[in-house]
């Protein structure tokens, strides 16, 4: 099944901030860790090749938390 995304239009930055605070408070610590992992991968431009072969990603080492 494909996952549906909700699009929400905010009328102020405060409303957006409140929504994000509520979201982060509502998810589990493991889900927060998954989001952090995705942000690190996106921030450093990592690919599967770089994650599986640490020599390609300079001194950055990714530790997998998945079993």
HELIX and SHEET records of a PDB file:
HELIX    1   1 UNK A   13  UNK A   26  1                                  14    
HELIX    2   2 UNK A   29  UNK A   44  1                                  16    
HELIX    3   3 UNK A   48  UNK A   52  1                                   5    
HELIX    4   4 UNK A   54  UNK A   57  5                                   4    
END                                                                             
